[in-house]
Amino acid sequence: MSISNFRRDLHQLKIWMTYGSELLWIRAQMLRLDVITQFKSIILLIAALIFTGVFTFLGFITLLFALNIVLTPQAKIWTFFGIAGLFLLLILILMVLIAKLWRKQSQFMTATLKAINEDISFLKHSNESKEQTHEY
């Protein structure tokens, strides 16, 4: 190995480390911002779910007490089982909605991690192709 090859390789390593580290730093900052945004969304989602659950529970209990007084025994059976079925359906719809929101939140993070992998792969391949070019 000659000194000129060593200098060329050292220069290439410096370039690769400079651009690679800058690129990784930018990607890490994007990932950090996404994590912060996702954390805020999760906190907001949990708070909304708690308040919604409490208000739904209070409203439902009030409705049941009122219907228990007003309805005849035959109408109570149909009404209470109908309400239970409706709420089970609503719970199912809300679970699907929560799953979709969760997937949407994680898509950007996944895209950022994929982009980091592509950047590293690109830097590795560009370095290998330059080495092969200089060998011939």
Buried (B, 14 or more C-beta within 10 A) or exposed (E): EEEEEEEBBEEBEEBBEEEBEEBBEEBEEBBEEBEEEBEEBEEEBEEEEEEEEEEEEEEEEEEEEEBEEEBEEEEBEEBBEEBEEEEEEEEEEEEEEEEEEEEEBEEBBEEBEEBBEEBBEEBEEBBEEBEEEEEE
